[in-house]
Structure formats: structure tokens, C-alpha cells
Amino acid sequence: MKIATFNINGIKARQAALTDWLSEAEPDVVLLQEIKSVDDAFPREVFEDMGYNVETHGQKSFNGVAILSRRPLEDVTRGLPGDDADDQARWIEATVMGDTHAIRLCGLYLPNGNPVEFGADGTPEHNGKYGYKLDWMDRLHARAEALMEAEMPALMAGDYNIIPQAEDAAKPEAWAKDALFLPQSRAAFRRILNLGFTEAFRARHPGPGHYSFWDYQAGAWNRNNGIRIDHVLMTPACADLMTDVGIDREVRGRDKPSDHVPVWVELAA
């Protein structure tokens, strides 16, 4: 079973780019972020005609997540638990039945967190957009704990807006004061990993030079000035099923691309 995550950066603007990639890569499941569409406006028929079941958790103009699956989706839930007042569409879950295993899928679009306000001592203030990011990651940690306790194959995949290590950026010094790379952000990410999750790509591909995002500005793609912020985290039962993992970086060089590219895993499920 091939499962991918792809921040599409607007389904209306990238529909052709997405359908072209789907036809070529043939994933069984895709977790989408930044669909930037309310549920009723999502072009579900296009993907249903390609053989996909479609579940969305949309929002007007920004955010929004979705799942496309060639297999039936069961027990679909929307919204990250822990804050009933949070109305941003950043989380969707479902269970997909493989040939041999049921996989719990969690698609996420973690808050960016910028701009960051810094105190007189140079440490980031826990308020505003950055406070929301850290609070959201606390809720993510709680959900991750519950997934571990369930002891079933499960993964959390999406745009984490986290640069885990310096080697995950072409120019890490440029991100020193950015919410994606602040020590507090990376520590929150490690806290989740330390529950026992496997970060799929790094399990097979160590070292620098692997990116999943290139900004539209300043010729970032042509200069390969990228960062790796799209991740697949797997429970032990899921990690045991992984047979391959990769990043489809060439998608970034095509016509009218997203600034992100797909990251995928293959599971013997």
C-alpha cells in the first residue's frame, strides 16, 4: 500500500498538477494539506472518477485537509482533539483496510507559527501564532500517545512546518529565528518522536540534501535552497510494515507547482 502526503497549496490552482501526479505515481492513499476550499467546493468528482474515495475537512481560503483513498475509509474524524474552540481545519483521521492490516491514517497541517515575538532575553514568547503552534503540538503529543497505546499500525503524515535538524535545510542559518526551526519547535517535535515513533524518511535516508519544500521567492528551486518539513511518523506496528519511502522532488519543477512535493511510504499491508 502506497501512502503519500502532499501539501497542494490550493486545490483550485493545483488540480491539474495533482491529477497528473496521481496518474503517474498511483498512490493508494493521499493525505492532502492546504486545500484552501470549503467541503462543498472541493472537486471531489474529479478524484472519484480516478477511483478515489474522498473525505475533506475544509475551510474557506486557507488551511484545509483531505484524504483520497482507492480503498474504503472507515471511522473518519475531523479536528485535532483537545480544544473545542479551535476552528482551524488542520486534522483529519480515518482507517483504511489493506489486504492484511488496518492502518489508522492521520493527516495534519501543523501551524506555521510566524511571526514570533521575542522577549528581552532573546527567547520566543509563548503567545500569538507561535503560542498557537506550541499549544497545537501539545495536543498532537496527546493524540500521538493515544495512537501508541492503541498498538495498531498508525501514521501521522503531513506538513509539520518543522525543520527537525540543521541538515534538513540548505541554509539553516537563515532559519535561526523562524518558528519552523526554533529550539522550542524542534524539541516539541522530538517529544513526539520519543514516544516511539519512526520518522519514515530518515529511517532510510540519512544525511543532508533532502528537501520537500522550496519557496517561490528568490529562485529557491533553481538554487536548491530547500527545507524538509513534510514528514511521516509511524507507530512501531506501522514501521514494521514499511518497505520503501521517498520524496518526489521532480514534481516541484513542473508547470504551476505547489511549493511542496509529495513524500510517500510503501507498506506491506
Contacts in CASP RR format, 6 or more apart in sequence:
PFRMAT RR
TARGET T0000
AUTHOR 0000-0000-0000
METHOD contacts of the structure
MODEL  1
MKIATFNINGIKARQAALTDWLSEAEPDVVLLQEIKSVDDAFPREVFEDM
GYNVETHGQKSFNGVAILSRRPLEDVTRGLPGDDADDQARWIEATVMGDT
HAIRLCGLYLPNGNPVEFGADGTPEHNGKYGYKLDWMDRLHARAEALMEA
EMPALMAGDYNIIPQAEDAAKPEAWAKDALFLPQSRAAFRRILNLGFTEA
FRARHPGPGHYSFWDYQAGAWNRNNGIRIDHVLMTPACADLMTDVGIDRE
VRGRDKPSDHVPVWVELAA
1 28 0 8 1.000
1 29 0 8 1.000
1 71 0 8 1.000
1 96 0 8 1.000
1 98 0 8 1.000
1 99 0 8 1.000
1 103 0 8 1.000
1 266 0 8 1.000
1 267 0 8 1.000
1 269 0 8 1.000
2 25 0 8 1.000
2 26 0 8 1.000
2 27 0 8 1.000
2 28 0 8 1.000
2 29 0 8 1.000
2 264 0 8 1.000
2 265 0 8 1.000
2 266 0 8 1.000
2 267 0 8 1.000
3 27 0 8 1.000
3 28 0 8 1.000
3 29 0 8 1.000
3 30 0 8 1.000
3 31 0 8 1.000
3 103 0 8 1.000
3 105 0 8 1.000
3 155 0 8 1.000
3 157 0 8 1.000
3 232 0 8 1.000
3 264 0 8 1.000
3 265 0 8 1.000
3 266 0 8 1.000
3 267 0 8 1.000
4 25 0 8 1.000
4 27 0 8 1.000
4 29 0 8 1.000
4 30 0 8 1.000
4 31 0 8 1.000
4 262 0 8 1.000
4 263 0 8 1.000
4 264 0 8 1.000
4 265 0 8 1.000
5 30 0 8 1.000
5 31 0 8 1.000
5 32 0 8 1.000
5 33 0 8 1.000
5 107 0 8 1.000
5 157 0 8 1.000
5 158 0 8 1.000
5 159 0 8 1.000
5 230 0 8 1.000
5 231 0 8 1.000
5 232 0 8 1.000
5 262 0 8 1.000
5 263 0 8 1.000
5 264 0 8 1.000
6 18 0 8 1.000
6 21 0 8 1.000
6 30 0 8 1.000
6 31 0 8 1.000
6 32 0 8 1.000
6 33 0 8 1.000
6 230 0 8 1.000
6 258 0 8 1.000
6 260 0 8 1.000
6 261 0 8 1.000
6 262 0 8 1.000
6 263 0 8 1.000
7 32 0 8 1.000
7 33 0 8 1.000
7 34 0 8 1.000
7 109 0 8 1.000
7 158 0 8 1.000
7 159 0 8 1.000
7 213 0 8 1.000
7 230 0 8 1.000
7 258 0 8 1.000
7 259 0 8 1.000
7 260 0 8 1.000
8 14 0 8 1.000
8 17 0 8 1.000
8 18 0 8 1.000
8 32 0 8 1.000
8 33 0 8 1.000
8 34 0 8 1.000
8 35 0 8 1.000
8 258 0 8 1.000
8 260 0 8 1.000
9 34 0 8 1.000
9 36 0 8 1.000
9 258 0 8 1.000
9 259 0 8 1.000
9 260 0 8 1.000
10 34 0 8 1.000
10 35 0 8 1.000
10 36 0 8 1.000
10 37 0 8 1.000
10 258 0 8 1.000
11 18 0 8 1.000
11 32 0 8 1.000
11 35 0 8 1.000
11 36 0 8 1.000
11 37 0 8 1.000
11 42 0 8 1.000
11 43 0 8 1.000
11 66 0 8 1.000
12 36 0 8 1.000
12 37 0 8 1.000
13 256 0 8 1.000
14 256 0 8 1.000
14 257 0 8 1.000
14 258 0 8 1.000
15 43 0 8 1.000
15 46 0 8 1.000
16 256 0 8 1.000
17 251 0 8 1.000
17 254 0 8 1.000
17 255 0 8 1.000
17 256 0 8 1.000
17 257 0 8 1.000
17 258 0 8 1.000
18 32 0 8 1.000
19 46 0 8 1.000
19 47 0 8 1.000
19 50 0 8 1.000
20 254 0 8 1.000
21 248 0 8 1.000
21 251 0 8 1.000
21 262 0 8 1.000
22 30 0 8 1.000
22 47 0 8 1.000
22 50 0 8 1.000
22 52 0 8 1.000
22 68 0 8 1.000
23 50 0 8 1.000
25 248 0 8 1.000
25 262 0 8 1.000
25 264 0 8 1.000
27 262 0 8 1.000
27 264 0 8 1.000
28 69 0 8 1.000
28 70 0 8 1.000
28 71 0 8 1.000
28 96 0 8 1.000
29 67 0 8 1.000
29 68 0 8 1.000
29 69 0 8 1.000
29 70 0 8 1.000
29 71 0 8 1.000
29 96 0 8 1.000
29 105 0 8 1.000
30 52 0 8 1.000
30 67 0 8 1.000
30 68 0 8 1.000
30 69 0 8 1.000
30 262 0 8 1.000
31 65 0 8 1.000
31 66 0 8 1.000
31 67 0 8 1.000
31 92 0 8 1.000
31 105 0 8 1.000
31 107 0 8 1.000
31 157 0 8 1.000
31 158 0 8 1.000
32 65 0 8 1.000
32 66 0 8 1.000
32 67 0 8 1.000
32 68 0 8 1.000
33 64 0 8 1.000
33 65 0 8 1.000
33 107 0 8 1.000
33 108 0 8 1.000
33 109 0 8 1.000
33 158 0 8 1.000
33 159 0 8 1.000
33 260 0 8 1.000
34 62 0 8 1.000
34 63 0 8 1.000
34 64 0 8 1.000
34 109 0 8 1.000
34 159 0 8 1.000
35 42 0 8 1.000
35 56 0 8 1.000
35 58 0 8 1.000
35 64 0 8 1.000
35 65 0 8 1.000
35 66 0 8 1.000
36 59 0 8 1.000
36 61 0 8 1.000
36 62 0 8 1.000
36 63 0 8 1.000
36 64 0 8 1.000
37 56 0 8 1.000
37 58 0 8 1.000
37 59 0 8 1.000
37 60 0 8 1.000
37 64 0 8 1.000
38 58 0 8 1.000
38 59 0 8 1.000
38 60 0 8 1.000
39 56 0 8 1.000
39 57 0 8 1.000
39 58 0 8 1.000
42 54 0 8 1.000
42 56 0 8 1.000
42 58 0 8 1.000
42 66 0 8 1.000
44 54 0 8 1.000
44 56 0 8 1.000
47 54 0 8 1.000
47 68 0 8 1.000
48 54 0 8 1.000
51 70 0 8 1.000
52 68 0 8 1.000
52 69 0 8 1.000
52 70 0 8 1.000
53 67 0 8 1.000
53 68 0 8 1.000
53 69 0 8 1.000
53 70 0 8 1.000
53 71 0 8 1.000
53 72 0 8 1.000
53 73 0 8 1.000
54 66 0 8 1.000
54 67 0 8 1.000
54 68 0 8 1.000
55 66 0 8 1.000
55 67 0 8 1.000
55 69 0 8 1.000
55 73 0 8 1.000
55 76 0 8 1.000
55 92 0 8 1.000
55 94 0 8 1.000
56 64 0 8 1.000
56 65 0 8 1.000
56 66 0 8 1.000
56 67 0 8 1.000
56 92 0 8 1.000
57 64 0 8 1.000
57 65 0 8 1.000
57 66 0 8 1.000
57 78 0 8 1.000
57 79 0 8 1.000
57 89 0 8 1.000
57 91 0 8 1.000
57 92 0 8 1.000
58 64 0 8 1.000
58 65 0 8 1.000
58 66 0 8 1.000
58 89 0 8 1.000
59 88 0 8 1.000
59 89 0 8 1.000
63 88 0 8 1.000
63 89 0 8 1.000
63 90 0 8 1.000
63 109 0 8 1.000
64 89 0 8 1.000
64 90 0 8 1.000
64 109 0 8 1.000
65 89 0 8 1.000
65 90 0 8 1.000
65 91 0 8 1.000
65 92 0 8 1.000
65 107 0 8 1.000
65 108 0 8 1.000
65 109 0 8 1.000
66 92 0 8 1.000
67 73 0 8 1.000
67 76 0 8 1.000
67 92 0 8 1.000
67 94 0 8 1.000
67 105 0 8 1.000
67 107 0 8 1.000
69 94 0 8 1.000
69 96 0 8 1.000
71 96 0 8 1.000
71 97 0 8 1.000
71 98 0 8 1.000
72 96 0 8 1.000
72 97 0 8 1.000
73 94 0 8 1.000
73 95 0 8 1.000
73 96 0 8 1.000
74 94 0 8 1.000
74 95 0 8 1.000
74 96 0 8 1.000
74 97 0 8 1.000
75 93 0 8 1.000
75 94 0 8 1.000
75 95 0 8 1.000
76 92 0 8 1.000
76 93 0 8 1.000
76 94 0 8 1.000
77 92 0 8 1.000
77 93 0 8 1.000
77 94 0 8 1.000
78 89 0 8 1.000
78 91 0 8 1.000
78 92 0 8 1.000
78 93 0 8 1.000
79 86 0 8 1.000
79 89 0 8 1.000
79 90 0 8 1.000
79 91 0 8 1.000
79 92 0 8 1.000
80 86 0 8 1.000
80 90 0 8 1.000
80 91 0 8 1.000
80 108 0 8 1.000
80 136 0 8 1.000
80 139 0 8 1.000
80 140 0 8 1.000
80 143 0 8 1.000
81 139 0 8 1.000
81 142 0 8 1.000
81 143 0 8 1.000
82 139 0 8 1.000
82 142 0 8 1.000
83 135 0 8 1.000
83 139 0 8 1.000
86 136 0 8 1.000
88 111 0 8 1.000
89 109 0 8 1.000
90 108 0 8 1.000
90 109 0 8 1.000
90 110 0 8 1.000
90 111 0 8 1.000
90 136 0 8 1.000
91 106 0 8 1.000
91 107 0 8 1.000
91 108 0 8 1.000
91 109 0 8 1.000
92 106 0 8 1.000
92 107 0 8 1.000
93 104 0 8 1.000
93 105 0 8 1.000
93 106 0 8 1.000
93 107 0 8 1.000
94 104 0 8 1.000
94 105 0 8 1.000
95 102 0 8 1.000
95 103 0 8 1.000
95 104 0 8 1.000
95 105 0 8 1.000
96 102 0 8 1.000
96 103 0 8 1.000
96 105 0 8 1.000
98 269 0 8 1.000
99 269 0 8 1.000
100 268 0 8 1.000
100 269 0 8 1.000
101 153 0 8 1.000
101 241 0 8 1.000
101 267 0 8 1.000
101 269 0 8 1.000
102 152 0 8 1.000
102 153 0 8 1.000
103 153 0 8 1.000
103 154 0 8 1.000
103 155 0 8 1.000
103 238 0 8 1.000
103 267 0 8 1.000
103 269 0 8 1.000
104 147 0 8 1.000
104 150 0 8 1.000
104 152 0 8 1.000
104 153 0 8 1.000
104 154 0 8 1.000
104 155 0 8 1.000
105 154 0 8 1.000
105 155 0 8 1.000
105 157 0 8 1.000
106 143 0 8 1.000
106 147 0 8 1.000
106 154 0 8 1.000
106 155 0 8 1.000
106 156 0 8 1.000
106 157 0 8 1.000
107 156 0 8 1.000
107 157 0 8 1.000
107 158 0 8 1.000
108 140 0 8 1.000
108 156 0 8 1.000
108 157 0 8 1.000
108 158 0 8 1.000
108 159 0 8 1.000
108 160 0 8 1.000
109 158 0 8 1.000
109 159 0 8 1.000
110 133 0 8 1.000
110 136 0 8 1.000
110 137 0 8 1.000
110 140 0 8 1.000
110 158 0 8 1.000
110 159 0 8 1.000
110 160 0 8 1.000
110 161 0 8 1.000
110 162 0 8 1.000
111 129 0 8 1.000
111 132 0 8 1.000
111 133 0 8 1.000
111 136 0 8 1.000
111 161 0 8 1.000
112 129 0 8 1.000
112 133 0 8 1.000
112 161 0 8 1.000
112 179 0 8 1.000
112 180 0 8 1.000
113 129 0 8 1.000
113 130 0 8 1.000
113 131 0 8 1.000
113 132 0 8 1.000
113 133 0 8 1.000
113 161 0 8 1.000
113 179 0 8 1.000
113 180 0 8 1.000
114 129 0 8 1.000
114 130 0 8 1.000
114 178 0 8 1.000
114 179 0 8 1.000
114 180 0 8 1.000
115 129 0 8 1.000
115 130 0 8 1.000
115 179 0 8 1.000
116 124 0 8 1.000
116 125 0 8 1.000
116 129 0 8 1.000
116 130 0 8 1.000
116 177 0 8 1.000
116 178 0 8 1.000
116 179 0 8 1.000
116 182 0 8 1.000
117 124 0 8 1.000
117 125 0 8 1.000
117 127 0 8 1.000
117 128 0 8 1.000
117 130 0 8 1.000
118 124 0 8 1.000
118 125 0 8 1.000
118 177 0 8 1.000
119 125 0 8 1.000
124 130 0 8 1.000
124 179 0 8 1.000
124 182 0 8 1.000
124 184 0 8 1.000
125 131 0 8 1.000
126 134 0 8 1.000
129 179 0 8 1.000
130 179 0 8 1.000
133 161 0 8 1.000
133 179 0 8 1.000
133 185 0 8 1.000
134 184 0 8 1.000
134 185 0 8 1.000
134 188 0 8 1.000
137 185 0 8 1.000
137 188 0 8 1.000
137 189 0 8 1.000
137 192 0 8 1.000
138 188 0 8 1.000
140 156 0 8 1.000
140 192 0 8 1.000
141 188 0 8 1.000
141 191 0 8 1.000
141 192 0 8 1.000
141 195 0 8 1.000
143 156 0 8 1.000
144 156 0 8 1.000
144 192 0 8 1.000
144 195 0 8 1.000
144 197 0 8 1.000
144 233 0 8 1.000
145 195 0 8 1.000
147 154 0 8 1.000
147 156 0 8 1.000
147 235 0 8 1.000
148 195 0 8 1.000
148 196 0 8 1.000
148 197 0 8 1.000
148 235 0 8 1.000
151 235 0 8 1.000
151 237 0 8 1.000
152 235 0 8 1.000
152 237 0 8 1.000
153 234 0 8 1.000
153 235 0 8 1.000
153 237 0 8 1.000
153 238 0 8 1.000
153 240 0 8 1.000
153 241 0 8 1.000
153 267 0 8 1.000
153 269 0 8 1.000
154 234 0 8 1.000
154 235 0 8 1.000
154 237 0 8 1.000
154 238 0 8 1.000
155 200 0 8 1.000
155 232 0 8 1.000
155 233 0 8 1.000
155 234 0 8 1.000
155 235 0 8 1.000
155 238 0 8 1.000
155 265 0 8 1.000
156 197 0 8 1.000
156 232 0 8 1.000
156 233 0 8 1.000
157 230 0 8 1.000
157 231 0 8 1.000
157 232 0 8 1.000
157 233 0 8 1.000
157 263 0 8 1.000
157 265 0 8 1.000
158 230 0 8 1.000
158 231 0 8 1.000
158 232 0 8 1.000
158 263 0 8 1.000
159 229 0 8 1.000
159 230 0 8 1.000
159 260 0 8 1.000
160 189 0 8 1.000
160 229 0 8 1.000
160 230 0 8 1.000
160 231 0 8 1.000
161 179 0 8 1.000
161 180 0 8 1.000
161 229 0 8 1.000
162 180 0 8 1.000
162 185 0 8 1.000
162 186 0 8 1.000
162 188 0 8 1.000
162 189 0 8 1.000
162 229 0 8 1.000
162 231 0 8 1.000
163 169 0 8 1.000
163 172 0 8 1.000
163 175 0 8 1.000
163 180 0 8 1.000
163 181 0 8 1.000
163 186 0 8 1.000
163 227 0 8 1.000
163 228 0 8 1.000
163 229 0 8 1.000
164 186 0 8 1.000
164 189 0 8 1.000
164 190 0 8 1.000
164 199 0 8 1.000
164 202 0 8 1.000
164 228 0 8 1.000
164 231 0 8 1.000
165 186 0 8 1.000
166 172 0 8 1.000
167 207 0 8 1.000
167 208 0 8 1.000
167 209 0 8 1.000
168 208 0 8 1.000
168 210 0 8 1.000
168 211 0 8 1.000
168 227 0 8 1.000
168 228 0 8 1.000
168 229 0 8 1.000
169 175 0 8 1.000
169 181 0 8 1.000
169 211 0 8 1.000
169 226 0 8 1.000
169 227 0 8 1.000
169 228 0 8 1.000
170 209 0 8 1.000
170 211 0 8 1.000
170 223 0 8 1.000
170 224 0 8 1.000
170 225 0 8 1.000
170 226 0 8 1.000
170 227 0 8 1.000
171 225 0 8 1.000
172 181 0 8 1.000
175 181 0 8 1.000
175 227 0 8 1.000
179 185 0 8 1.000
180 227 0 8 1.000
180 229 0 8 1.000
192 233 0 8 1.000
193 199 0 8 1.000
193 233 0 8 1.000
196 235 0 8 1.000
196 236 0 8 1.000
197 233 0 8 1.000
197 234 0 8 1.000
197 235 0 8 1.000
198 233 0 8 1.000
198 234 0 8 1.000
198 236 0 8 1.000
198 238 0 8 1.000
198 239 0 8 1.000
198 242 0 8 1.000
199 231 0 8 1.000
199 232 0 8 1.000
199 233 0 8 1.000
200 231 0 8 1.000
200 232 0 8 1.000
200 233 0 8 1.000
200 234 0 8 1.000
200 239 0 8 1.000
200 242 0 8 1.000
200 245 0 8 1.000
200 263 0 8 1.000
200 265 0 8 1.000
201 210 0 8 1.000
201 228 0 8 1.000
201 231 0 8 1.000
201 232 0 8 1.000
201 245 0 8 1.000
201 246 0 8 1.000
201 247 0 8 1.000
201 263 0 8 1.000
203 239 0 8 1.000
203 242 0 8 1.000
203 245 0 8 1.000
204 244 0 8 1.000
204 245 0 8 1.000
204 246 0 8 1.000
205 245 0 8 1.000
205 246 0 8 1.000
209 224 0 8 1.000
210 228 0 8 1.000
210 247 0 8 1.000
211 224 0 8 1.000
211 226 0 8 1.000
211 227 0 8 1.000
211 228 0 8 1.000
211 247 0 8 1.000
211 249 0 8 1.000
212 227 0 8 1.000
212 228 0 8 1.000
212 229 0 8 1.000
212 230 0 8 1.000
212 247 0 8 1.000
212 249 0 8 1.000
212 260 0 8 1.000
212 261 0 8 1.000
212 263 0 8 1.000
213 226 0 8 1.000
213 227 0 8 1.000
213 228 0 8 1.000
213 229 0 8 1.000
213 230 0 8 1.000
213 259 0 8 1.000
213 260 0 8 1.000
213 261 0 8 1.000
214 220 0 8 1.000
214 221 0 8 1.000
214 224 0 8 1.000
214 225 0 8 1.000
214 226 0 8 1.000
214 252 0 8 1.000
214 259 0 8 1.000
215 225 0 8 1.000
215 226 0 8 1.000
215 259 0 8 1.000
216 259 0 8 1.000
218 225 0 8 1.000
219 225 0 8 1.000
220 226 0 8 1.000
221 252 0 8 1.000
221 253 0 8 1.000
228 247 0 8 1.000
229 260 0 8 1.000
230 260 0 8 1.000
230 261 0 8 1.000
230 263 0 8 1.000
231 263 0 8 1.000
232 245 0 8 1.000
232 263 0 8 1.000
232 264 0 8 1.000
232 265 0 8 1.000
234 242 0 8 1.000
234 265 0 8 1.000
238 267 0 8 1.000
241 267 0 8 1.000
241 268 0 8 1.000
241 269 0 8 1.000
242 265 0 8 1.000
242 266 0 8 1.000
242 267 0 8 1.000
242 268 0 8 1.000
243 266 0 8 1.000
243 267 0 8 1.000
243 268 0 8 1.000
244 265 0 8 1.000
244 266 0 8 1.000
245 263 0 8 1.000
245 264 0 8 1.000
245 265 0 8 1.000
245 266 0 8 1.000
246 263 0 8 1.000
246 264 0 8 1.000
246 265 0 8 1.000
247 261 0 8 1.000
247 262 0 8 1.000
247 263 0 8 1.000
247 264 0 8 1.000
248 261 0 8 1.000
248 262 0 8 1.000
248 263 0 8 1.000
248 264 0 8 1.000
249 261 0 8 1.000
250 261 0 8 1.000
251 257 0 8 1.000
251 258 0 8 1.000
251 261 0 8 1.000
251 262 0 8 1.000
252 258 0 8 1.000
252 259 0 8 1.000
252 260 0 8 1.000
252 261 0 8 1.000
END
